[in-house]
Amino acid sequence: MLPGDEHIHYDGDSERVIVEIEAFASAIREEESAFDRSLATVLFTDIVGSTERASSMGDRAYRELLERHHATVRAMLARYRGREISTAGDGFLATFDGPARAIRCASAIVDAVQTLGLEIRAGLHTGEVELLGDDIRGIAVHIGARVGALAGPSEVLVSQTVKDLVAGSGLVFEDAGEHELKGVRDRWHLYRVVG
């Protein structure tokens, strides 16, 4: 018998003890999974007209251009302390712990890739993300992707959330209107970064 009264009294029913231990362990795992969420600003970039460019250049030349693009984006992410999450073909997903730095990074990427003869579109949103090792998931990621998909060539679009969080930063925005984001409830007010 163990001292105290905060343990399961063993009465010979090992099945019941196992069930209680599994329930306890499950409750701990569930509670700890809530710790695997973090507030982050997500940035999505995408090369404008990449399929047409690849078709006109050929595979090898386009691959070399894409490698220069990736090196340029990675240099900007390092400069602005962004964290690369993934690349999907010609686009990047990155996170930042500050939305103003994320916006400045996106704008720097827009400018930097123009020297390669490329244009990108970029979208940003800030929200809680689920951390899964080196990957992230959650509705904030989906919103960021949808915002990025609505951006035009050499355009950085941000959600209302991002705009509100950078008040006082000196960043300048232009109203881009309300939009429906595919698969996301409600209408979302978006803003174009202009300075």
C-alpha positions as CSV (number, residue, x, y, z in Angstrom):
1,M,0.0,0.0,0.0
2,L,1.3,3.5,-0.9
3,P,1.0,6.3,1.6
4,G,-1.6,9.0,1.1
5,D,-5.0,8.9,-0.5
6,E,-4.3,10.3,-3.9
7,H,-3.7,7.1,-5.7
8,I,-5.8,4.3,-7.1
9,H,-6.5,1.7,-4.4
10,Y,-5.5,-1.7,-5.9
11,D,-8.2,-4.2,-5.2
12,G,-6.9,-6.9,-7.5
13,D,-8.7,-5.5,-10.6
14,S,-5.7,-4.8,-12.9
15,E,-8.0,-3.9,-15.8
16,R,-9.4,-1.0,-13.9
17,V,-5.9,0.2,-12.9
18,I,-4.8,0.1,-16.6
19,V,-7.9,2.0,-17.7
20,E,-7.3,4.7,-15.1
21,I,-3.6,5.1,-16.0
22,E,-4.5,5.3,-19.7
23,A,-7.1,7.9,-19.0
24,F,-4.6,10.0,-17.0
25,A,-2.0,9.7,-19.7
26,S,-4.5,10.7,-22.4
27,A,-5.6,13.8,-20.4
28,I,-2.0,14.9,-20.0
29,R,-1.3,14.4,-23.8
30,E,-4.5,16.4,-24.6
31,E,-3.5,19.2,-22.3
32,E,0.1,19.3,-23.7
33,S,-1.2,19.5,-27.3
34,A,-2.7,22.9,-26.4
35,F,0.9,24.0,-25.7
36,D,1.8,23.3,-29.3
37,R,0.2,26.4,-30.6
38,S,1.8,29.8,-31.1
39,L,1.0,33.2,-32.4
40,A,2.8,33.8,-35.6
41,T,2.6,35.9,-38.7
42,V,2.6,33.7,-41.8
43,L,3.9,34.8,-45.1
44,F,3.1,33.2,-48.4
45,T,4.9,34.1,-51.6
46,D,4.4,32.8,-55.1
47,I,6.1,33.6,-58.5
48,V,3.7,35.2,-60.9
49,G,3.4,33.4,-64.3
50,S,5.8,30.6,-63.3
51,T,4.3,28.0,-65.5
52,E,4.5,30.2,-68.6
53,R,8.1,31.2,-67.7
54,A,9.1,27.5,-67.2
55,S,7.5,26.6,-70.5
56,S,9.3,29.4,-72.4
57,M,12.7,28.9,-70.8
58,G,12.9,25.1,-70.6
59,D,13.4,22.9,-67.6
60,R,17.1,23.5,-67.0
61,A,17.1,27.2,-67.4
62,Y,14.0,27.6,-65.3
63,R,15.4,25.4,-62.5
64,E,18.5,27.6,-62.4
65,L,16.3,30.7,-62.2
66,L,14.3,29.1,-59.5
67,E,17.5,28.3,-57.5
68,R,18.5,32.0,-57.7
69,H,15.0,32.9,-56.6
70,H,15.1,30.5,-53.6
71,A,18.5,31.9,-52.6
72,T,17.2,35.5,-52.8
73,V,14.1,34.7,-50.7
74,R,16.2,32.8,-48.1
75,A,18.6,35.7,-47.8
76,M,15.7,38.1,-47.1
77,L,14.2,35.6,-44.6
78,A,17.5,35.5,-42.8
79,R,17.8,39.3,-42.8
80,Y,14.3,39.8,-41.3
81,R,14.5,36.8,-39.0
82,G,11.8,34.8,-40.7
83,R,11.6,31.1,-40.4
84,E,11.2,29.1,-43.6
85,I,8.6,26.4,-43.2
86,S,8.3,25.0,-46.7
87,T,8.6,25.6,-50.4
88,A,6.0,24.3,-52.8
89,G,7.5,24.6,-56.2
90,D,7.9,28.3,-56.7
91,G,6.4,29.6,-53.5
92,F,7.5,29.9,-49.9
93,L,5.7,29.6,-46.5
94,A,7.5,31.4,-43.7
95,T,6.7,32.6,-40.2
96,F,7.7,35.6,-38.2
97,D,7.3,36.5,-34.6
98,G,6.5,40.1,-35.6
99,P,4.1,41.3,-38.3
100,A,6.0,44.5,-39.1
101,R,9.2,42.5,-39.9
102,A,7.1,40.1,-42.0
103,I,5.7,42.9,-44.1
104,R,9.1,44.5,-44.6
105,C,10.5,41.1,-45.6
106,A,7.7,40.6,-48.1
107,S,8.4,44.0,-49.6
108,A,12.1,43.3,-49.7
109,I,11.5,40.0,-51.5
110,V,9.2,41.8,-54.1
111,D,12.1,44.3,-54.8
112,A,14.9,41.7,-54.8
113,V,13.4,39.2,-57.2
114,Q,12.8,41.9,-59.8
115,T,16.5,41.9,-60.4
116,L,16.0,38.3,-61.5
117,G,13.3,39.4,-63.9
118,L,10.6,37.9,-61.7
119,E,7.5,39.1,-59.9
120,I,6.0,37.5,-56.9
121,R,2.7,38.0,-55.0
122,A,2.7,37.9,-51.2
123,G,0.1,37.5,-48.5
124,L,0.3,37.8,-44.7
125,H,-1.9,37.0,-41.8
126,T,-1.3,36.7,-38.1
127,G,-3.0,34.1,-35.9
128,E,-2.4,31.1,-33.8
129,V,-0.8,28.2,-35.6
130,E,-0.4,24.6,-34.6
131,L,3.3,23.6,-34.3
132,L,4.0,20.1,-35.7
133,G,7.8,19.7,-35.5
134,D,9.2,21.9,-38.3
135,D,5.7,22.3,-39.9
136,I,2.7,24.5,-39.0
137,R,-1.0,24.0,-39.5
138,G,-4.3,25.7,-38.7
139,I,-6.8,28.1,-40.0
140,A,-4.3,31.0,-39.8
141,V,-2.2,29.2,-42.4
142,H,-5.2,28.8,-44.7
143,I,-6.1,32.4,-44.3
144,G,-2.5,33.5,-45.1
145,A,-2.6,31.3,-48.2
146,R,-5.9,32.7,-49.4
147,V,-4.7,36.3,-48.9
148,G,-1.6,35.6,-50.9
149,A,-3.6,34.1,-53.7
150,L,-5.5,37.3,-54.1
151,A,-2.4,39.5,-54.4
152,G,-1.5,40.8,-57.8
153,P,2.0,40.9,-59.4
154,S,4.6,42.6,-57.1
155,E,1.8,43.1,-54.5
156,V,1.9,42.5,-50.8
157,L,-1.6,42.0,-49.3
158,V,-2.3,41.7,-45.5
159,S,-5.3,40.9,-43.5
160,Q,-7.0,43.4,-41.2
161,T,-5.5,41.6,-38.3
162,V,-1.9,42.3,-39.6
163,K,-2.7,46.0,-40.3
164,D,-4.1,46.5,-36.8
165,L,-1.1,44.9,-35.2
166,V,1.4,47.2,-36.9
167,A,-0.3,50.5,-36.0
168,G,2.4,53.0,-35.2
169,S,5.1,51.1,-37.3
170,G,5.2,53.7,-40.1
171,L,4.0,51.2,-42.6
172,V,1.4,52.6,-45.1
173,F,-1.6,50.6,-46.5
174,E,-4.2,51.1,-49.2
175,D,-7.6,49.6,-48.7
176,A,-8.0,46.5,-51.0
177,G,-11.7,45.9,-50.0
178,E,-13.6,43.0,-48.5
179,H,-13.1,39.6,-49.9
180,E,-14.4,36.1,-49.5
181,L,-11.5,33.7,-48.7
182,K,-12.3,30.3,-50.2
183,G,-13.2,27.8,-47.5
184,V,-13.0,30.5,-44.7
185,R,-16.1,31.9,-43.0
186,D,-17.1,35.6,-43.2
187,R,-15.7,38.3,-45.4
188,W,-12.2,39.6,-44.8
189,H,-10.9,43.1,-45.2
190,L,-7.6,43.2,-46.9
191,Y,-5.0,45.9,-47.3
192,R,-2.2,46.5,-49.9
193,V,1.2,47.6,-48.6
194,V,2.2,50.8,-50.2
195,G,5.1,52.0,-48.1
